Each structure stands twice: as structure tokens, then as C-alpha cells.
Amino acid sequence: MTKHSKAMVLPRKVRRNLETAGEQIKLARKRRSLSLEAVAERAQCTKLTLMRVEKGTPTVSIGIYARVLYALGLDDDLLFLAQKDQAGQALVDAKLMRKNERNDEEYDVFD
């Protein structure tokens, strides 16, 4: 397996999420009655690259996705990436709870 092909091996869920994102971008373009050519020009990429974005091709850079979203007026959607970090929040909460329990034990000494 070459270095390039190793980079292409993605978990199935990640591939599906990229494909879904691509489909949503394509629908946004079509809802605005914009052609591939028009959005590609606005996003400063080729029509082929835009087609890859709309297919969810994993080798397209996030910068291209950002420019396409900007061309569609959806660039603020980037702010939603990793916004709902439930696993990270649970880790922080668990750590805070352990810290609070230790602090509570220290105060019990004075009771």
C-alpha cells in the first residue's frame, strides 16, 4: 500500500459523513439555481474540484470546502464543526466531579 492510498483509508462512518456533506452542498447549490461553473468560479476552483466536493471526496482540502461554502453564503456553517463535543464535555465534567469530591473531602475534616 502506498503512502497516498493509506491516506484514503477512512472509517465507513467518516466516508458516509463526507458524502452526506457533499450532497448537502450540492442541494444548497441547486436550491440557489446556481450552476457548477458559477459556484466553481466564485469559489476559485475548477468545476472538477467542485464536483469532488459534492461527492464528498476525502482528498479535497478543507480550504476548498470553506471557499465553496463561502460562495454559497454558508461559510458560517463551518462554526458548527466539533461544536457538540459531548465526549469531551463528559471528560471535563468527570474530571471536575473528581476534583470537587476531593475538595469536599478536605472540608469534611473541619466539620
HELIX and SHEET records of a PDB file:
HELIX    1   1 LYS A    3  MET A    8  1                                   6    
HELIX    2   2 ARG A   12  ARG A   31  1                                  20    
HELIX    3   3 LEU A   36  ARG A   42  1                                   7    
HELIX    4   4 LYS A   47  LYS A   55  1                                   9    
HELIX    5   5 ILE A   62  ALA A   71  1                                  10    
HELIX    6   6 ASP A   75  PHE A   80  5                                   6    
HELIX    7   7 GLN A   86  ASP A  108  1                                  23    
END                                                                             
